């Protein structure tokens, strides 16, 4: 359903755009209907950048992203993009940032109606909204007519998922959607994603939390500095990680029977190896660099 093939993303950085930051390096992966694929990695590993490119919010510098056989990087025009978003939607980390505080939270449903279903009657639309809220296990009386500040983060997150379900979506990009929720609400949202998966929805699940990726996903992709360090069925990746970075990540998961001092001692004795990335022929003359704010970087051509 979704295929990323040799995707790269390079940002211009520095005061005059003279530096280049390669955020994503040669990433290839697929998402099938009814499959949850987790993108797992630390901050800055390229997870959210990949999600934004799938959602068409950012264009890849190289490679292709195809959805149902169509290269989404070639989509042009409002009508074509609107049709794409009928089938692909995203839910993001901070639910409060997705709502205008001066409007009631269920205004997001009316925006969908105006854009995609202008001819639907009031009664029919209300039935659709109630069905979508039931799917995400929300009581309409607790959320309809309420302002965002009157709802919890978990309720707002599920309202956004219900909004997506009002469309005929096939793929949901879930970018750190539970990182700001409390533990009990996290389980509710994860179980909701599992239910949607059983209905055939493909989910690209972006997270930095290995335990969450292990809980919800069929396939895991471990990212390191924008590149795929390891990819495969979640059970295999977590039970028998082959890449040193994957083993390092798993060793850092808190365990009740081990102290941090013991973990630190093991890491000091066996430090993780870094990812070694090959340099393509066309990149040898164009060095990659990172320019921090307030710093100057000199390049010796020799």
N, C-alpha and C positions, 0 to 999 in steps of 0.2 A: 504494500500500500504506500509506504513512504520509504524512499531510498536516498541516502546521502552517499555520493561517490566522489572521493578525493577532494573533499571540501577544504578550502583555505579561507582564512579571513585575516587581512592585514590592516591595521589602523595607522594613520599618519599621526605622529606625536611630535612634541617639541614646539617651541615658540613659532617657528616658521614651517612646521610640517616636514622638517628635514629628516626626522627619525621615523623608523617603522617598527611597530609592535605587532608581531605575528601572534594573534590570539588563538587561532585554530590552525592546526597543521595536518593536512592530508587525512581527514576523518572520513571513514566509510562505515555505514551501518544501515540497517533496515528495521522497520516496524511493521508487523503484520496485523491484520484485523484481530481484535481480541487479545492482543499481546501488550504487556507492559514492559517497556525497556527503560532501565534506569541509567542516567548519566551521573556518575559518581566521581567526585574529586574535590580537592580543597578549593578555597577561594582563588580565583584567577586561573583556573584550569581550563576555562573555555566553555563551561556547561551552559550558562545563560546565553552566551553568544550564539551557540548552536541553536538554542530554543528560539531566539529572536530571528535567526535566519530561516528556520522552518516556518515561523509565523509571518515571514515577509516583512518584518520590521527592520531588517538589515540585509543587505545583499552580499553574497559570498564574493571574495576576491577571485577565487578559482574553484573549479569543480562544479558539480550539478546537484540539485535537490529536486527530485521528482515525486509527485503525488498522483497516484492512479495513472502513472505513465506520462503525466504532463510536467515539464520542467517549469517550476514555479518562478524561476528567475526571469522567465520570458513574459510573465503576466504583466500586462500594461493596461492602464485605464481603470476608471472607477468601477465600471460594471463587472469587469473580469475579476478584480480584487474582491468585490462584494460577493461574487459567486464562490470564490475560494474560501472566504470566511464563513460561508454557509456550511462548509464541511470541515473546516479546521478552526479551532478556537484555543485560546490560552487562558490560564488562570495563574496569577502571579503571587509573589511572596507576601506582600503587604495588602491585605484586603481593604484596609481603610483608604489607601491611596487611589483605589478604583472607583470611589463614590464621591460625588459632590455633596459636601455636608449640608448645603442649604436645600437640597432636594431629598425627598423620601427615598429609601433604599430601593423600593420596587419600581422606581422610575427606569431602572435598567431594562426591565421587561418591556415597558412602553417604547423604549428606543429600538428594541428588536422588532416590535410590531410595526412601528413607523417605517423602518428600513426594509423589512422583508415580508410583512404580512399586512399591508394596508387595507386589503379588502376583507379581512376576517371580522366577523361581527363581535360585538362586545361580549356576548354570552359565550360564544365559541372560544374567544381568546381567554376569558377567565377560566374556562375548563382546562385549556392548555397549560395555563400558569399553575393551576392547582395540581395538575398531573405532574408537572416538572418539580414542584415543591415536594410532592409526595415521594417522588423518586429519590430526592436527596434527604428525605426524612425530616422535613421542616413542617411545623404547624403553621398554616397560613395566618391564623389569628395572632401568632407571635412575631411575624415579620412584615406582613402587608400593612402599609400605612405608617411604618415606623421610620424614623431617621437613622442614619448610620450609627450615630453615637449611642442609640438606644439598643443596638444589637451587639452581640459578642463577636470576636474575630472568627470563631468557628461558624456562626450563623451567616456572617457576611461572605465567608469563603464558599459556603454551600449555596448561597443566593447566586453567586457568580457561576457556579457549576450548573445550577438550574437554568440560568440565563443561556448558557451554552447549549443545554439540552433542548431548548425551545427550537433550535435550528437542527437540521438533519446532519449533525456532525459525525464524522468517522474517526477523527483524531483529536485528542486533547493534549496540549502541551502544558504540563503541570510544573511550574517553575518554583521550587521551594515553597510549595503551597501550605505546608504545615509547620514550617520552622518557627513561626510566630505564635503557634497555638499551644495550649497546655496539653499535658500528656493524655488526658482522657479524651479531649476533643480530637487529638491526633489520630487516635484509634478509630474514632467515628468516621473521619474523612478517609482514612486508609481503607476501611471496610467499604465505604461508599465507592471508592475507586475500584475495589475488587468486584463489587456488584456490576459496575459499568463495564468492566472487562468481560464479565460473563455474558453481557448482552452484545458483545462484538465490537466494543469501542477500543481502538488502539490508543495507547497512552505513552507519551514520552515524559518520563518522570525525572525531573532534575532535582538532585539532592546532594548535600555534602555529608549526609548521615548514612553510614554503611548499614546500620541496623534497619533503617526504614527501607532502603533499597532491597535488602535481603527479605524483608517481610512482604513486599508488594510485587516485586518484579519477576518476570520470566527470564529476562536476559539482562545482564549487567555490563556496562561499558565503563571501565576505569580510565579517567582522563588525567594526564599529567602534563602541565605546560602546553596545553592545547592539542596534545597528541594522544592517541589511544595507547595506553600502556597494556591493557588486557581487556578482552571481550569474550563473552561466552554465556552459556546457561548459568543462571545465578547460583544454583547449587554447586556447580563445578568451580566457579570462580571463588566462592566463599570457602569451600571445603579443601580445595587444592589450588591456591593461587600460584601461578608460575612466575610472574614478574616480581622482582624485588620490591618495587614500589607498592604493589598490591599487598604483599606480605607485610610491608611496613605499615600501611594503613590499618590492616586487620590487627596488627600487634598493638595499635594505639587505642583500640576500642576498650573502654573501661570494663574491668572484670572484678567481681566482688571478691574473688579469692586471691587477687594479686594487688600489691601496692604500686603506686606510681614509681617509687624508688626502685623496685624490682624491674619494672618495665624500662626505666631509664638506663639501668645497668645493662640490660640486654641490648638495647639500641646502641649504647656506647661500645659494646663489645662487637656488635655486628651492624655497623651503620648501613643504611639503605643505599643502594646504587642509584645513580641518576639515570634518566632516560637519555640514550644517545641517539640523536636524530640525524639521518643522512642529509647532506646538503646537495640539492639538485644543481645540475650544471649551470642553469640560468640564474642561480642565486649566489654563485661563488664571488661574483664581482659586486654584489649588493649586500653588504653586511647588515645583519639584523641587530638592532640595539634598542635599549629602553632608556628614555630620557625622563628623569624625575623632575618634578617641578622645582625651579630655582637652581638647577644644576646645568653646567655646560659639559658636553662630551666632545672630545677631540678624536678624530679618526686619522690614524696613520695609514696612508694608502699602501705603504710597503708591508 
